[in-house]
Amino acid sequence: MSLNVSLPTELENRVREHVASGLYGSASEVIREALRLFEAYQTVQASSLAALKADINQGLADARAGRVSAIDVRAIKAKGRAVLQSKGSV
């Protein structure tokens, strides 16, 4: 399959730089690699979204089942600050 694609100047320059670096033999190789990386990114993003949705659903189920309680944000912050201070980070 042959396909002509128009790129903005900035992207065209980046493709040319990749080819000039010697890592790729042609602009087509750069574009193929970019598409592979994009597809991998989309897969990771979809997986992360699915995990987030599962966590949200678990939290909602816990709330409905009464397995949640109020938290003391000030106490949590104080504990965190104390830990950081003991490590010399503050």
C-alpha positions in Angstrom: 0.0 0.0 0.0 1.2 3.5 -0.8 0.0 6.5 1.1 1.0 10.1 0.9 0.9 12.1 4.1 1.3 15.8 4.7 3.1 16.8 7.9 3.5 20.2 9.5 7.1 21.5 9.0 8.0 20.7 12.6 7.1 17.1 12.3 8.7 16.8 8.9 11.9 18.1 10.3 11.7 15.6 13.2 11.3 12.8 10.7 14.2 14.0 8.7 16.3 14.2 11.9 15.5 10.6 12.8 16.5 9.4 9.3 19.7 11.6 9.4 20.7 10.1 12.8 21.1 6.7 11.1 18.5 5.0 13.4 16.1 4.7 10.5 16.7 4.1 6.8 13.7 6.1 5.6 10.9 8.4 6.5 8.5 5.4 6.1 10.4 3.5 8.9 10.1 6.5 11.2 6.4 6.7 10.6 5.9 3.0 11.0 7.7 3.1 14.3 5.7 6.1 15.5 2.5 4.3 14.7 3.6 1.2 16.6 4.5 3.3 19.6 1.2 5.1 19.4 -0.7 1.8 19.3 1.3 0.5 22.3 0.5 3.8 24.1 -3.2 3.4 23.4 -3.1 -0.2 24.7 -1.4 0.9 27.9 -3.9 3.8 28.3 -6.9 1.5 27.8 -5.5 -0.9 30.3 -4.9 1.9 32.8 -8.4 3.2 32.3 -9.9 -0.3 32.8 -7.9 -0.6 36.1 -9.1 2.8 37.3 -12.7 1.9 36.5 -12.3 -1.3 38.4 -10.9 0.6 41.4 -13.8 3.1 41.3 -16.3 0.3 41.1 -14.6 -1.4 44.1 -14.7 1.8 46.1 -18.4 2.3 45.3 -19.2 -1.3 46.3 -17.3 -0.8 49.5 -19.2 2.4 50.2 -22.6 0.7 49.5 -21.6 -2.2 51.8 -20.6 0.2 54.6 -16.9 -0.8 54.5 -15.7 2.8 54.6 -15.1 5.3 57.4 -14.3 9.0 57.7 -10.7 9.9 57.6 -8.8 12.5 59.5 -6.9 14.4 56.9 -5.0 16.6 59.4 -3.8 13.4 61.2 -2.6 11.9 57.9 -0.8 15.1 56.9 0.8 15.3 60.4 2.0 11.7 60.2 3.4 12.3 56.7 5.3 15.4 57.8 6.7 13.6 60.8 8.0 10.8 58.6 9.6 13.3 56.2 11.1 15.3 59.1 12.6 12.1 60.5 14.3 11.5 57.2 15.6 15.0 57.1 13.5 15.9 54.0 11.8 18.9 55.6 
